[in-house]
Amino acid sequence: MLFSILLVEDDEMIGSLLENILQKEGYKVIWLKNGTSLYTVIKQVDIVIMDIMLPGEDGYHISMRINQLGHNIPIIFLTARSDIDSKLRGLEIGEDYMVKPFDPRELLIRIKNRLAASYGIHKQIQHLSIDVTHKRVVNNQNNKEVEFTAIEKKIFFYLYENADFILSKEQFIDYLWQLEDRNPNLINVYIKKLRNKIADTDGVIIQNVYGEGYRMNTRVKQ
């Protein structure tokens, strides 16, 4: 799944740095320097990274308005305010709170944790990021979501749900009950299409176990 981040930061240097880092991680970034036009883009994003001390309306009030408008979206405060009262207030309103100066690596981990908690469990297999909850797969080599047909998606997640176990062609056919053609060779065709779509033409992730069937290998070395 490709996530969009709303960055609300009035410091030009910090904002530019964060925008660059987040884009390199594959996120779509909308950067605003205040909350004036925030409410027109809030429905387009999955998470908000926001300073507290902003021109005009501060981050606390912006976050409260987001919540009042019914936008169920995680908010991470990123601020120079380090006193305990500010932290406690921030954690009451948002989901996380980080103090400047900060290590970008820590922020990236916090973002991933908040996204996983809000939108589902994600599993990494080699270059694939798998969103189990929403049945989506992203190829991290090009940061694009893999576009499956309905049957291809069923096969992929059937393999995933039985990861590291061998599934016979007969098991696939029984699972894909809607297929009128029960020819076992048809499974070979779908597996080949799947491998092409997930950039696994060598069969490292979806392995062919000769004479037995196929299995998804989650122990691929990175």
N, C-alpha and C positions, 0 to 999 in steps of 0.2 A: 504494500500500500504506500502511495506517495503522499507524504504529509506536508501541509502548509503551515508555516509559522508566521504569526504577526509579531514583529519586533517594534516595540514602542520605546525609543531611546533618542534623547535630544543631543547627546554628546556625539559630535560628528566622527571622531576617531574611534570610539567604542562601537558605534553603530555600524560604521564601515567594516571594521574588523569582524564583528559578529555576522554581518550579512555574508561576507566572504567565506567564513568558516562554515556556516550553516549550509550555504549553497554547495560547497565542496562535499558536504556530507550527504547531498542529494535532496535536501529540503527545498521546497519553494518558499521564498521569503518575501513578505510585504513589510517594508520598513517605514514607519511613521515617526515623526519627531515630536508629536503631541497627540492628544486624544481627540482633536477636533473632528476628523473624518473617520475615526475608528469604527463608529457604529454602522458605516456604510459598507465595510469590508469584513465585519466580524463573522458573517455567515460563510465566508470563503475559507476560513482557516480552522485548524485543528487544535492549536495551542497558542498561548500568548506569553511572550517574554517581555516584561515591562519594568521600566524604572519607576520609582515612586515620585521623585522630585522632577516634575515635568512643567513646562510652561502652561499656565492656565490651570485646568483641572488636574489634580495630582493622581498618582496611580491607584491609591486607595479608593477614591471616589469613582474613578473610571471602572475599576473592578466591581465595585458594588452595583454600579449601573448595569454592567454586563450581566451580572447575576440576576438583578431585578427584571431585566428584559427576557429572562428565561433561556439565555444561551449557556447550555451546559458544556463549558469548555475549560480545560485546565489552564491555570495562570501561574507562572513562575515570576516572582519579583526578583529583579536584579538591581541592587541599590547600594549606595554608599552608607546608608543608615545601618549601623551595627549595634545600636542599643537594644536591649532585650524587649522594651515596650514596643518598638517598631517591628521587631521580629514576630512577636506574639500577635500583633494586630495583622501583620501580613499573612501569617499562617492561618488566622481565623477567616480571612477573606479569600485567599488563594490556596494553591496546593503545595507550593514550595517557596523557599526564600533563600537567596544567595547574596552575599556581601561582596562589594567591590573593594579592592582588586580581586579578581577571581582567575582560576585556571580554566581555560576553555574546555579542557578534557572532562573536568568535573561537570560543567554545564551540559555537555553533550550526553553524558551518562544520565543526568537528572532528566533531561528531555526525553530520552528513550524510555526511562522508567515511568514517567508520567504518561507518555503515549501508550505504553503497554498496559498500564493500569486502566486507562480511560477507553481504549479502543480494542483491546484484545491481546492475546498471547502471541508473541512472535518467536519463531524458531529460525535459526540460521543454519543452512546446510550449504557449505561451500559459498558460492556467489548468490545463493537464493535466500531471500528474506520471506518467510512464510507467515502470513496472518491467519492463524487457525480459526479465530472467531468469525471473520468475514470471508474466509475462503478466498484469499487473494495471495498472489505470489509476485514479488518484485525481483527482477534481475539487477543486482547491484553493479554489474559491469556497465550497464547503460542507464541505470536508475529509472527503468521503465517497468510498468506492470505487465506481466505476461498475460496475453489474451488467449484464453482457452475457449474451446467449444464446450457445450454442456457435458458431453460425454468425456472429453479430455479432462475436464475439471474433476469429474467423479472418479476417474481412474487415478489421477494424481493424488487426490486426498484419500482415496482408498489405500494406495501405497503408503502414504504418509501415516495414516492411522494404524497401519500394520508394519511400521518401519522396522527394518532389520530382520523381518521374517519373510520367508519365501512364499509367494502366492502363485498358485498354479493357474493355468489358463482357464481351467474349469471354474475355479473360484471367481475369476474375473467375469466370466460369462454369467454365472449365477447371480453375481452382484449387479451386473448391467442387464437386468431382466427385461428392459424395454427393447433390447436388440432382437429383432426377428431372426437375423442370421446368427446362428450359434456356432459358426465356423471358428475354431480356435485360432486360425491364422489371422483372423481379423484383429485379434489382440496385438499381434506383432505390428500391424499397420498403425494402430493407435499409439503404441509405445514409441515407435519411430517418430511419429509426429510430435509426441510429447517431448522427446529428447531434443528435437530440433528447436522447439519453442523455448526450452529452458537452457539452451546452449550446453547440452550434455551428449553431444554426438558420439563421444567415446564410451558412453555407458558407464560412467563412474558413479553417478548418483542413482540412476535407475539401472540396476545391474541385471544382466541375463544369466541365470543359473542354469547351465545346460541340462536339458532333460527334465527340469523341475518347474521353472517359471521365472518370475521376476521379483526383485525386492528393492526397496529404497534404502540406500546405504547412508546412514546419518553419521557414520564414523569416518567420513572423508577428511583427509588431512588438509588443513588450510594452506 
